[in-house]
Amino acid sequence: MSPDAYIEMAQIEDEHWWFTGRRVILRKILSSLSLQKSDQILEVGCGTGGNLEMLSDYGSVKGFDMDKTALSFAQKKTNDLMPLRQGSCPADLPFQDKQFDLICMFDVLEHIEQDEETLSALSELLNDNGEILITVPANQWLFGGHDEFLHHKRRYSKKGLKTVIENAGLECRSISHFNSFLFPIAFAVRLGQKILGTKNTASTEMPSRVVNSMFHSIFASEAAIVPKFGFPFGLSLYCVISRPDS
């Protein structure tokens, strides 16, 4: 991502409805994985650190990101209490031994050209029963200015994501769309932009307090459905991944 995107993320990720609502849903998914407090967790692409405190409720957390600016924000947020390193996928992983019970990539894979190679390389960091939890943006037809601002390479379909996982020699344990209740709004906005010939908004701005609260409530309410039932459509996908023999 661009330095401006990291600065913007650091400023809003504690309050913006998308980040706060996603954390509510991620907590529900994480709770379904039966993690122990002694488990080792790695966040790949930890960015400015908005998820690290949440992850620390489920185990001992390490993280890495390719951007020094993002890591400086993350280190401040965590008071330098977590091992955070600079690195990139798939060839420059700062942690090498098979120590992790869970590896998390929250809206990271879409930034990486070599997505199959990345998942394969990360699987080598898992212990015998380890899993990978990822979230990615869904529906390539939604690709626009916001994706370009964030340096996304692609958005994923459920079938396409499964293919990437299988080509990496891994197995999809569970997969579902989410951010589904707000999907009709996004569809209407994209359709209107296509008709009017306008471009998607490039940045993620803080909406008004009322709108932010309303969108958070709508988005976060999906935690009661994900991951138990899942959704057939949505703006995002999550997947729990493991080795075929684990």
Buried (B, 14 or more C-beta within 10 A) or exposed (E): BEEEBBBBBBBBBEEBBBBBBBBBBBBBBBEEBEBEEEBBBBBBBBBBBBBBBBBBEBBBBBBBBBBEBBBBBBBEBBEEEBBBEEBBBBEEBBBEEEBBBBBBBBBBBBBBEEBBBBBBBBBEBBBEEBBBBBBBBBBEEBBBBBBEBBEBEBBBBBEBBBBBBEEBEBBBBBBBBBBBBBBEEBBEBBEEBEEEEEEBEBEBEEEEEEEBEEBBEBBBEBBEBBBEEBBEBBBBBBBBBBBEEB
